[in-house]
Amino acid sequence: MQFNRQWMTKFGWPVAGAEMRPLTIAHRGASGHRTENSLAAFALASDLFAEMWELDLRMSADGVAVVSHDDNLARATGRGLRISEATWSEISSVQLRDGQFVPRLENVVDLAAERGAGLYIEAKSEGSATAALQVLEVRKFTFAAIGSFNPGWIAALRREGCPYPLSVLVPNGADPFSYSAEAQPDILHLCWRDASSEPHKLITEDLISRCERAGAAIVLWHEDRREVLDGLEGLPVLGICSGRPETLKPYRPGDDKAPGIVCHRGANFLAPENTREAVRLCIDQRFQFVEIDVRTTADGELVVIHDATLDRTTNGIGPVSSRTLAEIRNLDAGGWKTPGHAGLRVPTLNEILDMAQDRIGVYIEIKDADPGAVLGEVVKRGMIETVFFWCREREVLRDIRSKMPDARLMAPRQEHSSLAAAISDYSANIVQFELGRDSLSEITASQELGVQSMVFCLSDDLDDLAKVRAVSPDLVNLDRPDLFKILQAYPDIVGSSRELVSPRVA
């Protein structure tokens, strides 16, 4: 990706890591998890280590640059106010569906400077491209690009001597070179997500060669499908947009000794715990295990939920065991997390196992369920080698061991008088050590005994996670697997000041 490195140097952009992978450009912020084009979506994109934020820009009736994809705010706010016909005072008083407010460009630029992120600005209405240039120059913010589907607006900036890289967004069916010729863009942004079931195959060697001869870097459509992202791997593109920026940096340990990552209740930082969505995010990031909790309904069905009651993680009340599966399935298991997750349901064990099969391992904590029934569903799918179990009631684990000698069982170190006792009670295959409670010095001894070690850590502090990484366990059971992933697989973007994405200020 030498061309991209040279291109970034030309425009004064930070280039660390540019040889190895495309920039992660968070599409309308982390819009797959938060309200699009909101300050919360942009802040989350930064927390997920996106190097740039893509945003949409429109002009209000009184000339304010407003960050919004649609002119009509009905979709985002439920109120049919048109940006082009309203003053900023009117626009700024309207709440988004999650209680936030529509930002103006200056708000986002200031947040990006604070967070060390670049901005990829798409001009959506007449005058917005020029307004973007003016705001960026006043703020002396240089890690930015300005683009549009309208080549004429970009050509006008070119004639004005715009110092920022200019991008033309190319729709499906258009030849990128003839479509953008008037603007002579620095970036060809190919919006071909729906052009094919395999759009990555449209990025041919000839297309790449023509772009490089024209001096234009390539940015690609918004994408979060794992199979397409895998198909794009290795292509010399400058950046890829995604509303789920964490998917653009999957877990790539790069070392046989790197730990397998276990996601505590799924990717619960981003999605409601123990839901299908929380599991999907683990799969998409290429983690090794998802941890789930299993309970039994009033009619004997196995469901995935942590608490004994429905109160905290659904809009229902009372014990899980007092409700039938049909009753529980009618509950909302996502709205408590964010408004965008409303409508998610409590999944069954079968649904999670079917989802995980051949994609990710499963750590099953049996909260309140017949161990034979749980084991039966695992065995039926041929997943016994990719699943391990734990239960607070040791008799349950002994029962599993007697029924299935090949089953993999976990033992928490703190619940036993010695490491040997932890292993011998029910022939544990994995011993869990909790950061801050157990001595991690026993990890090596555990491994020497042929038993895997797992460190349990619910911290979101990078220093704590670095301590976990330093002891080289076989597995790590985490609340923030996304952060550990960055420490382990992408150390070049972790630093005291996030050097990779620090904006250059004139």
Secondary structure, DSSP 8 states (H G I E B T S, - for coil): -HHHHHHHHHTT---TTTTTS-EEEEETTTTTTS-TTSHHHHHHHHHTT-SEEEEEEEE-TTS-EEE-S-SBTHHHHSS--BGGGS-HHHHHTSB-TTS-B--BHHHHHHHHHHHT-EEEEEE-STTHHHHHHHHHHHHTB-SEEEEES-HHHHHHHHHTT--S-EEEEE-TTS-HHHHHTTT--SEEEE--TTS-SSGGGGS-HHHHHHHHHHT-EEEEEE---HHHHHHHTT---SEEEESSGGGGS-----STTS-EEEETTTTTTTS-TTSHHHHHHHHHTT-SEEEEEEEE-TTS-EEE-SSSBSTTTSS--SBGGGS-HHHHHTS-SSTTT-GGGTT----BHHHHHHHHTTT-EEEEEEEES-HHHHHHHHHHTT-GGGEEEE-SSHHHHHHHHHH-TT-EEEEEGGGSSSHHHHHHTTT-SEEEEETTTS-GGGHHHHHHTT-EEEEEE----HHHHHHHHHT--SEEEES-HHHHHHHHH-GGG-STT-GGG---B-
